[in-house]
Amino acid sequence: MDDRRTKPRLSVSLDAMWDSSTEAHHARITNLSEGGCFLDSVGAVRLGEIVGFRMLLPDDDWLYLEGEVRHYAAGTGFGVQFVELNEEQSEKLQWLLRTASEATSDSAPMSVDLVEE
């Protein structure tokens, strides 16, 4: 599979919730960029599906985003490309990425590492 990402990715560990047509699912966001993220979750999705999800920010606020499922590994999780971010969502996402990139192991309630392409 070609890696078409155009934005740098950070390896993170953030709690999240996403909804399928039948139930809510817990997830962990394990990598994040301005363009999308990977949700570590056992729930099933379809390629091309638009999934709404909430991620818990380090300041205990929730950020709601929607993304198109770009890849899916059953029992492991799925990657999404963000769609139609409004100004508030974009600002919170940029704040989160700045916070994550500046985090040290004892300064923030998330882990973070730059994922090299």
TANORRA-V188446 format. One record per run of one state. SS is the DSSP state (A for helix, B for strand, O for the rest). FROM is the first residue (numbers start at 1). LEN is the number of residues. Records with the same first field share a line. If there is no record, write none. Layout:
# TANORRA-V188446
SS->FROM-LEN, FROM-LEN
This chain:
# TANORRA-V188446
O->1-8, 20-4, 33-3, 41-9, 57-5, 74-3, 83-4, 103-9, 116-2
B->9-11, 24-9, 36-5, 50-7, 62-12, 77-6, 112-4
A->87-16
